[in-house]
Amino acid sequence: MKKRKKHYKFTHKKKSVRGILAILFSIAAAVIFVVTVTASFQKKGNGSVYLGSMGILSLLFSITAFVLAILAVKEKETFRAIPYTGLGFSIFVLLVWIAVYTVGFLV
């Protein structure tokens, strides 16, 4: 019976803290978006100032997540999956918010 050699690849790469923060900010922005839109539908579009400020906060979270993801992608010696996941999710949430605000201004 042939003995298989185990090959290990050791690396000095680490997980990107900025990438993890970008994912967390994106998730927070998405949760706030769902809560804001749900509350707005329940109030039939007559939400309070607090509801609008939650929307602005979520937009700021998504912009922050986008900036953190860009900085995380530029880091060297880090694993790439986390920063690119944060970048993709932050772009998605940011585009959703831009679409909501654009439709709100046009209507």
Stockholm file with secondary structure:
# STOCKHOLM 1.0

chainA/1-107         MKKRKKHYKFTHKKKSVRGILAILFSIAAAVIFVVTVTASFQKKGNGSVYLGSMGILSLLFSITAFVLAILAVKEKETFRAIPYTGLGFSIFVLLVWIAVYTVGFLV
#=GR chainA/1-107 SS CCCCCCCCCCCCCBCCHHHHHHHHHHHHHHHHHHHHHHHHHHTTTCCCHHHHHHHHHHHHHHHHHHHHHHHHHHCSSBCSHHHHHHHHHHHHHHHHHHHHHHHHHHC
#=GC SS_cons         CCCCCCCCCCCCCBCCHHHHHHHHHHHHHHHHHHHHHHHHHHTTTCCCHHHHHHHHHHHHHHHHHHHHHHHHHHCSSBCSHHHHHHHHHHHHHHHHHHHHHHHHHHC
//
